[in-house]
Amino acid sequence: MNQPLDLSTELRWVAVDTETTGLNPWKHELLEIGAVRFGLQGITEEFQVLIKPQHKIDPRARAVHNISNEELEEKGVSLQEALQRFSEFISGDDLVFHNAPFDAAFLVLSFRSLQLPIPDVLYYDSLYLSRVYFPGRKSHSLDNLRKELEIDSGPSHRALSDARATSRVFLANFEQNRDVLTSRKKYDKYLRYHRKLAAFEVKVPSDLDRIFKYFERKASAGALLRIEYYNRDEKKFSSAMVKPLDVLIFNQVVYVKAQKFPLEDTFLIPLKGAIIHDPTEGAIKLVE
């Protein structure tokens, strides 16, 4: 039987966003967690906590979130206290992330590093839902959806304001698809893209050290490489002459940050399936 939804009590979520000391979840740390509990009528409760990191903040990350050492010293708590307070706040409600692989990776690895239980909750990705249900949008990034949907939630790239924006983006999907709220069957079908947070896996190549060491050698030597890689924007393979600078893992994809030659522009090259034409080692593939 296709039962109606009780919109007043059944539809409640917690939107979550994080700020970090860098982009790589296996070596960088959580710096801030922001969350808002919300329903169809909007936000009902908010949560925010700053975390004192054990290591230095990557200058590139600080340039994004602008969290100062003074703010961390004054308001920051230990990672353990932050995670315990976060677990208490979410209280078993379903979570919503915008670009879930990033935030979920940092949260899951942080819980595991302290041997704390990962909250047994489901999560949704408003970025993924936006791509599925609104394929015509030019961009699905949170910053661009703020502009498109005229969301004013505070400064971007701070965890609490981005969590507020995420809740608005998630609700906007319902506002533009009101039919899904007319029955439980339609609602369940709409949100069938849920995942379990505790089951989230951070996937990295088993030979990651070899990849790092290779590019460290090439970067220190100022090597010039030609790399053939899949260009997602153009949906085809491209080739570029570059000077490698660094290796990043972002959203579980391994990239080399490189400088185009002879231009000064830097960009990220996905290494999966890429062929590196090395003048001394020949053609090699580091990530299958």
N, C-alpha and C positions, 0 to 999 in steps of 0.2 A: 504493500500500500504506500502510495506517495504522500507522506504526511507533510503538513506545513511546518515551517520553521518558527520557533519562538524567537523572534528577532531581539527581544529585550534581554534575554538571558543567555542564549546559546552562542551568539556571535561576539566573542571577545578574544583579543590577541595582544601580544606584546611585541612592538617594533623595537629592533635592537640595532645599534651601530657601535663601531669601535674605532678608536684611533690607536696607532701603533708607533713603535720606534723605527720602523722600516717596513719593507714590503714582503720580506721572506719569513714565513711563520715558523720555520725550524730554527732560526737564529735571532729573530727580532722579538720584541716583547709587546704585550698589551700596555697601553698608556692611559686609556680612558674607555669606559663603557657608559653608553647612554641608552636608556630604554623608556618607552611610554606604553602604558596599558590603554587600550582604546577599543571602542565598539563603533557601531554605525553612527552614533551621535557625536563621535570625536574622542579626544583624549580625556581620561579620567584620573590618571596617576602618572607621575614621572619619577625617573631614577637616573642618577648620574654619580660616577665615582672616578677619581683620578688615582693612578697607580704609580708608585715610585719605581722606576726601572732599575735593574741591576747594572746595565751597561749604558754607554753613551747613546744619545739619540742621533740617528742618521740626519745630517743637515738637510737632505732632500725631504725627509718626512717633516722636520720642523718647519720648513718653508711652506708646507701645505696646511698643517693644523695650528701652527703658531702657539703651541703650548710651551710656556717658559719654565726654566728651572726653578724660578722663584714660586710660580704657581704650584709646581709639583712638590716643592719643599714645604709649602704652607698647607696644602690640602691633600697631598697624596697619601695613600695607605699601602699596605703590603698587598701583593697579588692574592695571597690566601684570603685576607679579609675582604678584598674586592669581589672575589668569586663567590664567597659565602653570602655576601650581601646581595649579589646579583641573583643567586639561586633562590634566596628567600623572596626576592621581589617578583620573579617570574611565576613562582607558586604553581607550576604545572601547566600554565597556559601555553597555547601554541605561539610560536615565535614567527616574526616576519623580518627578513633581512632584505636589503637591496644589494644584490651581488653577493649571495650567500657564501660561495666558496671562500671568499676573502675572510669575512668575519668568523664564519664557522671554524675555519682552520685555526685561527688564533685562539678562539675560545676552547676548542677541543684539546689542542696541544697544551694550553695553559692548565686546564683541569688535570690532564694526565701528568704533567710535570710535577704536580703537588700530590698526586695520587688521591685526588678528590673525585667523588662520584659525578659523572657528567649528567646534567639534568635529563630525565627521561621524558622528553617533550618532542613534539613534531615541529617542523619549521617549513615556512614557505619562502619563496624568493620572488619579491615583487618585480625585480628586473626580468626574470624569466617569464613571469606571467604577462608583463608588458610586451615582451617580444612575441609571445604566443597569441595574445588577444588583440594586439595593436601593431601588426607587422608594418603598417604604413608610416609609423613614426620615424622621423629622420634620425633621432637618437633616443636611446633608452637610459642614458646616464641620469643619475639623480639630479645633477646640476641642470641639465636640459629639461627634465620633467618639472623641476621647480618653476622654470620660466614658462613652459607650456601651460601648466596648470595653475599658474599664478600663486604659488605656495610661498608664504612668508613665515618661516619657522625659526628665524635667527641666522647667525653666520654659518655658512657652509663649512664642512670639514671640521666641525666639532661634533662629538658623538651625540649629545642630546638633541641639538638642532637637526642633525641628519636623521635621527630616529623619529623626530616629529614629522619631518618631510616624508620619510618612508611610510609612516602610517597614512598620510594624506594620499600618497601615490597608490597605496593598496586600496584605500576606500574609493578612490577615483575609478578604479576598475569596476566596482559595483555600481557606482553612479552612472556609468556608461553602459552597464549590462544589468539593468534592474531586473530583468526576467529571471536571473539566477537566484534571486531571493524569494521567489514565489513558491518553492517547494524544496524539501530536503534532497530529493533526487538530483535536481538541477544544481543545487549548491554543492553537493558532494562531487558531482562531475566537474564543476568549475575548479574546485580546489583539490582535485585528485593528484596534483603535483607535489604533495607533501613528502617530506623525508624525516627520518629520525635523527636528532642531533647526535645521540650517542653512537650512531652507526656511521657517522661522517668519517671518511678516510682522507688523510693528507698524503697524496701520492707524489713521490719524487723518484727519479731514476735510482736504481740500486748502486750505480757507479757515479754518483753525484760528485764525489771527491775528485775523480779523474777529470770530469768536465771542468770543475773549478780550477784545478791545477793546469789544465791545458790553456785556458784563457788567461790565467794569471801570467803564464810564460809569454804568451803572445802579446798581452797588454804591456808588460814590462819591457819587451823587446821592441815595442812600437810596430809590430808586424802588420802587414797589409794582406788581407784575405779577400778572396771572392767567395761569397756565400749564395747558394741557390736555396730559396725558401718559399713556402706557400704564403702568398699575400692575401690575407682574409678580406681586406677592403676591396681588392680587385678580383678576388676569387680565382686566382691563377698563380702559377709559380713565377717568381721574379728573381733577378740576380743583381747583386750589389757588391761593389768594392768598398771594404770598410776597414777601419781600425777598431778592434774589439776593446771595450773599456771595462765591462763588468758582467757578471752573471746574476740573473734574478729569477726567482720563481714567483709568479703572480697568478692567482686562480688556478694553481696546480699545473701551469704551463711553464716550461723552462725557456727563458729568453737570454740572448746575449745583447747587452746594451752596446751599441757601436756607433762610430762616427763615420758618416759617409765620406768617401774620398772622390774628388778633391774638395767637396763642399764641407762646411763646418757643422751641418745638421747632425743631431744624434737621434737614434730611433731604436726600437726594440725589435729584434728578429727572433721569431719562434724557432726553436731548435728541433722540434719534432719533425723528422723526415728531411731536415735541411742537409745539404751537401756542402762541406767546407773544402774549398780548393786551397790547400796549404802549399806554398812554394817549396817547402822542405819535406813535408810528410805526404804530399799527394792529396787525393780526394778522400775525405773521411766523413763519416756520419756518426755523431755522438749520441743522438737520441733517436731511436727507431720510431 
